[in-house]
Amino acid sequence: MKILLASQSPRRKELLTALGYQFNTVKIDCEEIYPESLPVTEIPAYLAELKANAYPDLQQDEILITADTIVVQDNEVLGKPKGEKEAAEMLKKLSGKTHQVITAVRISSTEKYFIQTDIAEVEMEDISDEEIDLYIRNFKPLDKAGAYGIQEWMGMAKIKNINGSFYTIMGLPTHIVYKGLLDFKL
């Protein structure tokens, strides 16, 4: 069976490689829009499923992995910032507080699929305006939900505590991927 990772995220590629799997990446074009009435804990699974359904070329000897990650602060979804100003606003909202990172993974074949969501809580130290500017300028976090990467400076310098999987926060809960791929006899 060939594994296809439907993600352009370098972090997801790195994690799947570190798990020991060989795979190809595929690009999926779909608008990541979800119903506003959807509970925040269900959004990543909805979007991972949306991405899986947008890939029409899955063959019998292939397994498709799709995933989605959101950051939630006070029931507000913080997706990928549209610019540096929005990134700074997001980081100010996270400063000195605890937020949730929710990642869902869907593993699909032509016969079946497996989907699971994982939630981690992240407690941030206070972040000064100068630190926010430094981080945005040097690490360009516009491709990350919540405008930060746990594996970068922000995670190293400002995360006080995590409750849950580090890899869920990074964007691919590796324990779920491993368990799901076992179900597909890989």
N, CA and C atoms as a LAMMPS dump frame, in Angstrom:
ITEM: TIMESTEP
0
ITEM: NUMBER OF ATOMS
558
ITEM: BOX BOUNDS ff ff ff
-5.0000000000000000e+02 5.0000000000000000e+02
-5.0000000000000000e+02 5.0000000000000000e+02
-5.0000000000000000e+02 5.0000000000000000e+02
ITEM: ATOMS id mol type element x y z
1 1 1 N 0.841 -1.188 0
2 1 2 C 0 0 0
3 1 3 C 0.886 1.251 0
4 2 1 N 0.508 2.212 -0.817
5 2 2 C 1.207 3.49 -0.871
6 2 3 C 0.49 4.483 0.037
7 3 1 N 1.268 5.231 0.788
8 3 2 C 0.703 6.261 1.652
9 3 3 C 0.808 7.6 0.941
10 4 1 N -0.294 8.338 0.951
11 4 2 C -0.339 9.687 0.399
12 4 3 C -0.653 10.65 1.54
13 5 1 N 0.187 11.643 1.722
14 5 2 C -0.049 12.682 2.722
15 5 3 C -0.58 13.907 2.007
16 6 1 N -1.805 14.267 2.308
17 6 2 C -2.433 15.43 1.674
18 6 3 C -2.146 16.663 2.519
19 7 1 N -0.908 17.102 2.462
20 7 2 C -0.503 18.279 3.221
21 7 3 C 0.791 18.812 2.634
22 8 1 N 0.9 20.119 2.621
23 8 2 C 2.138 20.759 2.204
24 8 3 C 2.951 21.205 3.426
25 9 1 N 2.449 20.892 4.608
26 9 2 C 3.111 21.3 5.844
27 9 3 C 4.442 20.578 6.02
28 10 1 N 5.538 21.329 6.135
29 10 2 C 6.824 20.676 6.378
30 10 3 C 6.842 19.926 7.711
31 11 1 N 6.077 20.406 8.689
32 11 2 C 6.026 19.75 9.99
33 11 3 C 5.351 18.386 9.889
34 12 1 N 4.25 18.3 9.168
35 12 2 C 3.582 17 9.007
36 12 3 C 4.461 16.021 8.236
37 13 1 N 5.147 16.508 7.222
38 13 2 C 6.071 15.648 6.456
39 13 3 C 7.177 15.13 7.361
40 14 1 N 7.732 16.019 8.165
41 14 2 C 8.812 15.649 9.083
42 14 3 C 8.343 14.584 10.08
43 15 1 N 7.159 14.754 10.631
44 15 2 C 6.663 13.821 11.64
45 15 3 C 6.339 12.449 11.042
46 16 1 N 5.728 12.426 9.868
47 16 2 C 5.41 11.144 9.24
48 16 3 C 6.695 10.409 8.849
49 17 1 N 7.692 11.146 8.401
50 17 2 C 8.998 10.557 8.095
51 17 3 C 9.633 9.996 9.37
52 18 1 N 9.569 10.761 10.461
53 18 2 C 10.152 10.327 11.731
54 18 3 C 9.474 9.065 12.27
55 19 1 N 8.206 8.854 11.917
56 19 2 C 7.507 7.621 12.3
57 19 3 C 8.006 6.418 11.502
58 20 1 N 8.757 6.681 10.442
59 20 2 C 9.335 5.598 9.662
60 20 3 C 8.563 5.218 8.412
61 21 1 N 7.615 6.044 8.017
62 21 2 C 6.806 5.73 6.833
63 21 3 C 7.368 6.42 5.594
64 22 1 N 7.282 5.703 4.483
65 22 2 C 7.573 6.303 3.189
66 22 3 C 6.24 6.726 2.59
67 23 1 N 6.213 7.886 1.95
68 23 2 C 4.95 8.42 1.453
69 23 3 C 5.219 9.428 0.357
70 24 1 N 4.18 9.738 -0.361
71 24 2 C 4.202 10.828 -1.333
72 24 3 C 3.246 11.892 -0.83
73 25 1 N 3.527 13.148 -1.169
74 25 2 C 2.589 14.207 -0.813
75 25 3 C 1.712 14.522 -2.016
76 26 1 N 0.479 14.878 -1.733
77 26 2 C -0.459 15.303 -2.769
78 26 3 C -1.066 16.619 -2.334
79 27 1 N -1.429 17.425 -3.303
80 27 2 C -2.046 18.722 -3.028
81 27 3 C -3.549 18.584 -3.234
82 28 1 N -4.284 19.087 -2.279
83 28 2 C -5.741 19.08 -2.373
84 28 3 C -6.211 20.521 -2.37
85 29 1 N -7.009 20.857 -3.355
86 29 2 C -7.587 22.192 -3.413
87 29 3 C -9.037 22.123 -2.968
88 30 1 N -9.287 22.673 -1.8
89 30 2 C -10.673 22.799 -1.343
90 30 3 C -10.727 23.975 -0.378
91 31 1 N -11.842 24.637 -0.385
92 31 2 C -12.034 25.746 0.54
93 31 3 C -12.309 25.182 1.922
94 32 1 N -11.508 25.604 2.871
95 32 2 C -11.651 25.098 4.234
96 32 3 C -12.691 25.929 4.973
97 33 1 N -13.937 25.683 4.619
98 33 2 C -15.062 26.404 5.216
99 33 3 C -15.919 25.394 5.971
100 34 1 N -16.34 25.772 7.147
101 34 2 C -17.161 24.888 7.983
102 34 3 C -18.395 25.655 8.453
103 35 1 N -19.461 24.933 8.777
104 35 2 C -20.667 25.6 9.274
105 35 3 C -20.379 26.335 10.586
106 36 1 N -20.859 27.555 10.697
107 36 2 C -20.624 28.342 11.909
108 36 3 C -21.243 27.708 13.149
109 37 1 N -22.263 26.876 12.953
110 37 2 C -22.94 26.236 14.082
111 37 3 C -22.17 25.018 14.608
112 38 1 N -21.119 24.613 13.923
113 38 2 C -20.348 23.434 14.314
114 38 3 C -19.589 23.704 15.613
115 39 1 N -19.697 22.803 16.609
116 39 2 C -18.901 22.99 17.829
117 39 3 C -17.407 23.01 17.486
118 40 1 N -16.633 23.825 18.184
119 40 2 C -15.211 23.989 17.846
120 40 3 C -14.454 22.665 17.878
121 41 1 N -14.831 21.762 18.766
122 41 2 C -14.118 20.482 18.857
123 41 3 C -14.347 19.594 17.641
124 42 1 N -15.36 19.907 16.837
125 42 2 C -15.663 19.097 15.649
126 42 3 C -15.114 19.706 14.356
127 43 1 N -14.625 20.924 14.407
128 43 2 C -14.157 21.615 13.195
129 43 3 C -12.991 20.883 12.519
130 44 1 N -11.924 20.505 13.246
131 44 2 C -10.818 19.829 12.553
132 44 3 C -11.227 18.525 11.858
133 45 1 N -12.084 17.726 12.487
134 45 2 C -12.536 16.479 11.855
135 45 3 C -13.356 16.79 10.606
136 46 1 N -14.19 17.799 10.688
137 46 2 C -14.992 18.206 9.529
138 46 3 C -14.072 18.606 8.368
139 47 1 N -13.048 19.4 8.682
140 47 2 C -12.136 19.871 7.636
141 47 3 C -11.241 18.746 7.104
142 48 1 N -10.798 17.842 7.976
143 48 2 C -10.001 16.688 7.51
144 48 3 C -10.832 15.816 6.577
145 49 1 N -12.113 15.658 6.898
146 49 2 C -13.012 14.888 6.037
147 49 3 C -13.278 15.624 4.724
148 50 1 N -13.447 16.923 4.798
149 50 2 C -13.653 17.739 3.6
150 50 3 C -12.474 17.577 2.643
151 51 1 N -11.268 17.631 3.191
152 51 2 C -10.061 17.457 2.377
153 51 3 C -10.015 16.058 1.757
154 52 1 N -10.342 15.035 2.543
155 52 2 C -10.329 13.659 2.02
156 52 3 C -11.321 13.504 0.879
157 53 1 N -12.496 14.076 1.045
158 53 2 C -13.531 13.972 0.007
159 53 3 C -13.199 14.783 -1.244
160 54 1 N -12.291 15.74 -1.106
161 54 2 C -11.891 16.565 -2.253
162 54 3 C -10.797 15.9 -3.093
163 55 1 N -10.323 14.738 -2.639
164 55 2 C -9.288 14.017 -3.398
165 55 3 C -9.965 12.883 -4.173
166 56 1 N -10.21 13.074 -5.472
167 56 2 C -11.012 12.114 -6.235
168 56 3 C -10.234 10.913 -6.799
169 57 1 N -8.91 10.933 -6.692
170 57 2 C -8.092 9.957 -7.416
171 57 3 C -7.557 8.81 -6.571
172 58 1 N -8.115 8.555 -5.4
173 58 2 C -7.597 7.501 -4.535
174 58 3 C -7.764 6.14 -5.196
175 59 1 N -6.652 5.409 -5.275
176 59 2 C -6.646 4.084 -5.903
177 59 3 C -6.724 2.996 -4.834
178 60 1 N -7.003 1.761 -5.264
179 60 2 C -7.176 0.65 -4.313
180 60 3 C -5.92 0.335 -3.518
181 61 1 N -4.756 0.644 -4.048
182 61 2 C -3.514 0.34 -3.333
183 61 3 C -2.96 1.562 -2.588
184 62 1 N -3.814 2.551 -2.32
185 62 2 C -3.368 3.789 -1.682
186 62 3 C -4.131 4.075 -0.393
187 63 1 N -3.444 4.753 0.503
188 63 2 C -4.034 5.241 1.75
189 63 3 C -3.773 6.743 1.794
190 64 1 N -4.812 7.505 2.053
191 64 2 C -4.729 8.963 2.08
192 64 3 C -4.814 9.446 3.523
193 65 1 N -3.865 10.304 3.907
194 65 2 C -3.891 10.922 5.235
195 65 3 C -4.188 12.403 5.066
196 66 1 N -5.255 12.85 5.712
197 66 2 C -5.583 14.274 5.76
198 66 3 C -5.645 14.684 7.23
199 67 1 N -5.371 15.945 7.489
200 67 2 C -5.385 16.431 8.872
201 67 3 C -5.733 17.907 8.879
202 68 1 N -6.202 18.36 10.017
203 68 2 C -6.434 19.787 10.197
204 68 3 C -6.224 20.139 11.663
205 69 1 N -5.68 21.321 11.886
206 69 2 C -5.384 21.806 13.232
207 69 3 C -5.967 23.196 13.404
208 70 1 N -6.587 23.413 14.559
209 70 2 C -7.037 24.757 14.915
210 70 3 C -6.565 25.079 16.334
211 71 1 N -6.479 26.353 16.608
212 71 2 C -6.191 26.851 17.949
213 71 3 C -7.462 27.542 18.432
214 72 1 N -7.843 27.256 19.674
215 72 2 C -9.076 27.825 20.226
216 72 3 C -8.757 28.552 21.526
217 73 1 N -9.129 29.829 21.569
218 73 2 C -8.968 30.651 22.774
219 73 3 C -10.328 31.231 23.125
220 74 1 N -10.833 30.905 24.297
221 74 2 C -12.147 31.394 24.741
222 74 3 C -13.226 31.129 23.689
223 75 1 N -13.23 29.92 23.151
224 75 2 C -14.21 29.453 22.154
225 75 3 C -14.097 30.174 20.803
226 76 1 N -13.023 30.937 20.603
227 76 2 C -12.766 31.593 19.321
228 76 3 C -11.698 30.809 18.568
229 77 1 N -11.995 30.485 17.314
230 77 2 C -11.044 29.752 16.487
231 77 3 C -10.014 30.724 15.924
232 78 1 N -8.743 30.402 16.173
233 78 2 C -7.643 31.181 15.625
234 78 3 C -6.984 30.324 14.551
235 79 1 N -7.291 30.607 13.307
236 79 2 C -6.727 29.855 12.196
237 79 3 C -5.374 30.42 11.807
238 80 1 N -5.035 30.277 10.543
239 80 2 C -3.784 30.854 10.043
240 80 3 C -4.003 32.348 9.842
241 81 1 N -3.12 33.169 10.382
242 81 2 C -3.302 34.621 10.231
243 81 3 C -3.145 35.065 8.779
244 82 1 N -3.911 36.083 8.422
245 82 2 C -3.876 36.599 7.044
246 82 3 C -2.759 37.62 6.824
247 83 1 N -2.099 38.009 7.891
248 83 2 C -1.01 38.971 7.783
249 83 3 C -0.34 39.15 9.136
250 84 1 N 0.704 39.954 9.154
251 84 2 C 1.464 40.142 10.383
252 84 3 C 0.637 40.812 11.484
253 85 1 N -0.226 41.735 11.104
254 85 2 C -1.071 42.421 12.099
255 85 3 C -1.994 41.42 12.791
256 86 1 N -2.625 40.552 11.999
257 86 2 C -3.521 39.543 12.578
258 86 3 C -2.723 38.539 13.417
259 87 1 N -1.511 38.203 12.994
260 87 2 C -0.662 37.304 13.775
261 87 3 C -0.371 37.922 15.147
262 88 1 N -0.034 39.201 15.167
263 88 2 C 0.249 39.887 16.431
264 88 3 C -0.99 39.897 17.331
265 89 1 N -2.157 40.144 16.745
266 89 2 C -3.407 40.141 17.52
267 89 3 C -3.661 38.764 18.138
268 90 1 N -3.415 37.707 17.352
269 90 2 C -3.614 36.347 17.87
270 90 3 C -2.676 36.065 19.037
271 91 1 N -1.416 36.42 18.883
272 91 2 C -0.444 36.15 19.942
273 91 3 C -0.778 36.937 21.202
274 92 1 N -1.31 38.14 21.058
275 92 2 C -1.737 38.911 22.228
276 92 3 C -2.894 38.215 22.944
277 93 1 N -3.799 37.603 22.169
278 93 2 C -4.92 36.864 22.776
279 93 3 C -4.432 35.641 23.548
280 94 1 N -3.353 35.01 23.074
281 94 2 C -2.823 33.803 23.718
282 94 3 C -1.927 34.119 24.913
283 95 1 N -1.381 35.329 24.956
284 95 2 C -0.429 35.734 25.983
285 95 3 C -0.997 35.582 27.391
286 96 1 N -0.271 34.828 28.227
287 96 2 C -0.643 34.681 29.63
288 96 3 C -1.862 33.824 29.884
289 97 1 N -2.313 33.095 28.892
290 97 2 C -3.542 32.304 29.031
291 97 3 C -3.313 30.859 28.59
292 98 1 N -4.321 30.038 28.841
293 98 2 C -4.326 28.651 28.378
294 98 3 C -5.292 28.539 27.213
295 99 1 N -4.843 27.894 26.145
296 99 2 C -5.702 27.674 24.975
297 99 3 C -5.666 26.204 24.581
298 100 1 N -6.533 25.844 23.676
299 100 2 C -6.583 24.473 23.175
300 100 3 C -6.046 24.424 21.75
301 101 1 N -5.346 23.337 21.443
302 101 2 C -4.97 23.025 20.074
303 101 3 C -5.678 21.717 19.746
304 102 1 N -6.471 21.746 18.686
305 102 2 C -7.276 20.589 18.308
306 102 3 C -6.849 20.141 16.917
307 103 1 N -6.427 18.893 16.815
308 103 2 C -6.011 18.338 15.534
309 103 3 C -6.797 17.06 15.277
310 104 1 N -7.301 16.937 14.069
311 104 2 C -7.975 15.71 13.64
312 104 3 C -7.2 15.101 12.484
313 105 1 N -7.18 13.782 12.451
314 105 2 C -6.53 13.029 11.38
315 105 3 C -7.548 12.064 10.803
316 106 1 N -7.588 12.022 9.476
317 106 2 C -8.416 11.033 8.777
318 106 3 C -7.491 10.211 7.883
319 107 1 N -7.615 8.901 7.993
320 107 2 C -6.858 7.968 7.165
321 107 3 C -7.881 7.19 6.345
322 108 1 N -7.738 7.239 5.016
323 108 2 C -8.756 6.69 4.126
324 108 3 C -8.163 5.737 3.106
325 109 1 N -8.906 4.686 2.815
326 109 2 C -8.636 3.838 1.655
327 109 3 C -9.915 3.838 0.833
328 110 1 N -9.937 3.072 -0.251
329 110 2 C -11.17 2.998 -1.044
330 110 3 C -12.24 2.192 -0.322
331 111 1 N -11.841 1.382 0.674
332 111 2 C -12.812 0.535 1.385
333 111 3 C -13.278 1.079 2.729
334 112 1 N -12.414 1.82 3.418
335 112 2 C -12.773 2.248 4.779
336 112 3 C -12.006 3.512 5.14
337 113 1 N -12.348 4.055 6.292
338 113 2 C -11.593 5.193 6.806
339 113 3 C -11.584 5.161 8.325
340 114 1 N -10.616 5.887 8.871
341 114 2 C -10.42 6.031 10.306
342 114 3 C -10.281 7.529 10.548
343 115 1 N -10.983 8.054 11.54
344 115 2 C -10.848 9.476 11.863
345 115 3 C -10.849 9.638 13.376
346 116 1 N -9.961 10.484 13.854
347 116 2 C -9.891 10.732 15.292
348 116 3 C -9.389 12.149 15.541
349 117 1 N -9.895 12.747 16.606
350 117 2 C -9.515 14.099 17.018
351 117 3 C -8.765 14.024 18.336
352 118 1 N -7.757 14.868 18.482
353 118 2 C -7.006 14.944 19.725
354 118 3 C -6.94 16.407 20.155
355 119 1 N -7.025 16.627 21.461
356 119 2 C -7.008 17.987 22.011
357 119 3 C -5.873 18.101 23.017
358 120 1 N -5.106 19.163 22.899
359 120 2 C -4.047 19.466 23.863
360 120 3 C -4.284 20.88 24.397
361 121 1 N -3.961 21.068 25.658
362 121 2 C -4.049 22.395 26.263
363 121 3 C -2.648 22.969 26.398
364 122 1 N -2.535 24.245 26.082
365 122 2 C -1.242 24.926 26.096
366 122 3 C -1.354 26.177 26.959
367 123 1 N -0.474 26.268 27.954
368 123 2 C -0.433 27.452 28.819
369 123 3 C 0.752 28.307 28.401
370 124 1 N 0.46 29.542 28.032
371 124 2 C 1.498 30.479 27.589
372 124 3 C 1.89 31.42 28.711
373 125 1 N 3.161 31.771 28.738
374 125 2 C 3.654 32.863 29.574
375 125 3 C 3.136 34.171 28.959
376 126 1 N 3.275 35.259 29.691
377 126 2 C 2.994 36.571 29.107
378 126 3 C 3.989 36.821 27.974
379 127 1 N 3.518 37.42 26.88
380 127 2 C 4.361 37.719 25.726
381 127 3 C 4.324 39.234 25.509
382 128 1 N 5.47 39.866 25.549
383 128 2 C 5.519 41.32 25.358
384 128 3 C 5.346 41.674 23.88
385 129 1 N 5.014 42.927 23.618
386 129 2 C 4.891 43.398 22.239
387 129 3 C 6.213 43.237 21.493
388 130 1 N 7.32 43.483 22.186
389 130 2 C 8.642 43.347 21.562
390 130 3 C 8.906 41.888 21.174
391 131 1 N 8.523 40.967 22.05
392 131 2 C 8.711 39.541 21.76
393 131 3 C 7.827 39.095 20.597
394 132 1 N 6.621 39.617 20.541
395 132 2 C 5.715 39.295 19.424
396 132 3 C 6.322 39.794 18.119
397 133 1 N 6.808 41.037 18.11
398 133 2 C 7.433 41.595 16.904
399 133 3 C 8.644 40.769 16.481
400 134 1 N 9.491 40.414 17.442
401 134 2 C 10.681 39.608 17.164
402 134 3 C 10.285 38.266 16.548
403 135 1 N 9.295 37.631 17.133
404 135 2 C 8.864 36.312 16.65
405 135 3 C 8.305 36.389 15.233
406 136 1 N 7.418 37.327 14.997
407 136 2 C 6.813 37.46 13.664
408 136 3 C 7.878 37.804 12.623
409 137 1 N 8.764 38.694 12.959
410 137 2 C 9.814 39.117 12.024
411 137 3 C 10.776 37.97 11.691
412 138 1 N 11.172 37.198 12.704
413 138 2 C 12.194 36.167 12.501
414 138 3 C 11.651 34.788 12.127
415 139 1 N 10.412 34.49 12.471
416 139 2 C 9.907 33.127 12.259
417 139 3 C 8.736 33.03 11.3
418 140 1 N 8.198 34.163 10.851
419 140 2 C 7.16 34.184 9.809
420 140 3 C 6.063 33.137 10.058
421 141 1 N 5.299 33.277 11.139
422 141 2 C 4.331 32.239 11.506
423 141 3 C 2.972 32.312 10.793
424 142 1 N 2.939 32.875 9.593
425 142 2 C 1.654 33.063 8.915
426 142 3 C 1.063 31.763 8.387
427 143 1 N 1.84 30.69 8.359
428 143 2 C 1.326 29.412 7.87
429 143 3 C 0.899 28.483 9.01
430 144 1 N 0.753 29.049 10.228
431 144 2 C 0.451 28.221 11.386
432 144 3 C -0.819 28.701 12.086
433 145 1 N -1.663 27.751 12.438
434 145 2 C -2.854 28.078 13.221
435 145 3 C -2.427 28.73 14.53
436 146 1 N -3.095 29.805 14.894
437 146 2 C -2.772 30.51 16.124
438 146 3 C -1.52 31.355 16.043
439 147 1 N -0.891 31.396 14.877
440 147 2 C 0.282 32.244 14.598
441 147 3 C 1.539 31.839 15.369
442 148 1 N 1.648 30.566 15.748
443 148 2 C 2.901 30.136 16.373
444 148 3 C 3.14 28.657 16.113
445 149 1 N 4.402 28.28 16.203
446 149 2 C 4.794 26.883 16.132
447 149 3 C 5.454 26.486 17.44
448 150 1 N 4.984 25.406 18.032
449 150 2 C 5.531 24.957 19.317
450 150 3 C 6.997 24.564 19.194
451 151 1 N 7.417 24.15 17.998
452 151 2 C 8.785 23.689 17.786
453 151 3 C 9.753 24.848 17.536
454 152 1 N 9.243 26.072 17.499
455 152 2 C 10.064 27.252 17.236
456 152 3 C 10.282 28.045 18.528
457 153 1 N 10.848 29.235 18.36
458 153 2 C 11.188 30.089 19.484
459 153 3 C 10.014 30.291 20.446
460 154 1 N 8.831 30.555 19.916
461 154 2 C 7.672 30.818 20.774
462 154 3 C 7.411 29.64 21.706
463 155 1 N 7.478 28.445 21.156
464 155 2 C 7.265 27.253 21.984
465 155 3 C 8.363 27.065 23.018
466 156 1 N 9.591 27.314 22.607
467 156 2 C 10.725 27.123 23.518
468 156 3 C 10.767 28.166 24.624
469 157 1 N 10.432 29.4 24.294
470 157 2 C 10.593 30.499 25.242
471 157 3 C 9.331 30.83 26.027
472 158 1 N 8.151 30.529 25.476
473 158 2 C 6.934 31.073 26.082
474 158 3 C 5.87 30.049 26.483
475 159 1 N 6.07 28.786 26.158
476 159 2 C 5.079 27.807 26.604
477 159 3 C 5.476 27.31 27.983
478 160 1 N 4.577 27.549 28.923
479 160 2 C 4.812 27.229 30.324
480 160 3 C 4.453 25.774 30.623
481 161 1 N 3.375 25.288 30.013
482 161 2 C 2.89 23.951 30.33
483 161 3 C 2.035 23.437 29.178
484 162 1 N 2.126 22.134 28.937
485 162 2 C 1.197 21.514 27.986
486 162 3 C 0.554 20.308 28.643
487 163 1 N -0.7 20.099 28.319
488 163 2 C -1.431 18.926 28.772
489 163 3 C -1.942 18.243 27.515
490 164 1 N -1.249 17.196 27.098
491 164 2 C -1.601 16.513 25.865
492 164 3 C -0.358 16.27 25.035
493 165 1 N -0.58 15.867 23.807
494 165 2 C 0.521 15.496 22.928
495 165 3 C 1.194 16.713 22.289
496 166 1 N 2.505 16.776 22.416
497 166 2 C 3.314 17.798 21.753
498 166 3 C 3.053 17.765 20.249
499 167 1 N 2.902 16.548 19.699
500 167 2 C 2.756 16.391 18.249
501 167 3 C 1.365 16.8 17.766
502 168 1 N 0.377 16.725 18.628
503 168 2 C -0.943 17.267 18.298
504 168 3 C -0.815 18.777 18.11
505 169 1 N -0.054 19.414 18.985
506 169 2 C 0.161 20.861 18.902
507 169 3 C 0.972 21.197 17.647
508 170 1 N 1.883 20.324 17.285
509 170 2 C 2.711 20.537 16.1
510 170 3 C 1.918 20.32 14.81
511 171 1 N 0.769 19.64 14.891
512 171 2 C -0.098 19.514 13.723
513 171 3 C -0.342 18.104 13.218
514 172 1 N 0.247 17.101 13.874
515 172 2 C 0.003 15.715 13.466
516 172 3 C 0.18 14.81 14.682
517 173 1 N -0.931 14.409 15.313
518 173 2 C -0.811 13.534 16.48
519 173 3 C -0.284 12.16 16.058
520 174 1 N 1.012 11.98 16.218
521 174 2 C 1.678 10.794 15.69
522 174 3 C 1.148 9.502 16.295
523 175 1 N 0.734 9.538 17.554
524 175 2 C 0.19 8.326 18.176
525 175 3 C -1.107 7.901 17.494
526 176 1 N -1.896 8.85 17.039
527 176 2 C -3.138 8.542 16.328
528 176 3 C -2.834 8.029 14.925
529 177 1 N -1.878 8.662 14.253
530 177 2 C -1.498 8.211 12.911
531 177 3 C -0.997 6.773 12.969
532 178 1 N -0.125 6.481 13.919
533 178 2 C 0.419 5.129 14.05
534 178 3 C -0.704 4.118 14.289
535 179 1 N -1.586 4.436 15.231
536 179 2 C -2.701 3.527 15.546
537 179 3 C -3.605 3.354 14.328
538 180 1 N -3.874 4.444 13.628
539 180 2 C -4.738 4.362 12.459
540 180 3 C -4.131 3.549 11.336
541 181 1 N -2.835 3.728 11.101
542 181 2 C -2.181 2.96 10.027
543 181 3 C -2.079 1.48 10.384
544 182 1 N -1.965 1.152 11.669
545 182 2 C -1.997 -0.259 12.074
546 182 3 C -3.32 -0.902 11.671
547 183 1 N -4.391 -0.129 11.785
548 183 2 C -5.719 -0.623 11.403
549 183 3 C -5.789 -0.938 9.9
550 184 1 N -4.894 -0.315 9.136
551 184 2 C -4.821 -0.584 7.7
552 184 3 C -3.73 -1.598 7.369
553 185 1 N -3.233 -2.273 8.416
554 185 2 C -2.229 -3.337 8.292
555 185 3 C -0.883 -2.807 7.775
556 186 1 N -0.524 -1.596 8.154
557 186 2 C 0.785 -1.04 7.78
558 186 3 C 1.709 -1.03 8.98
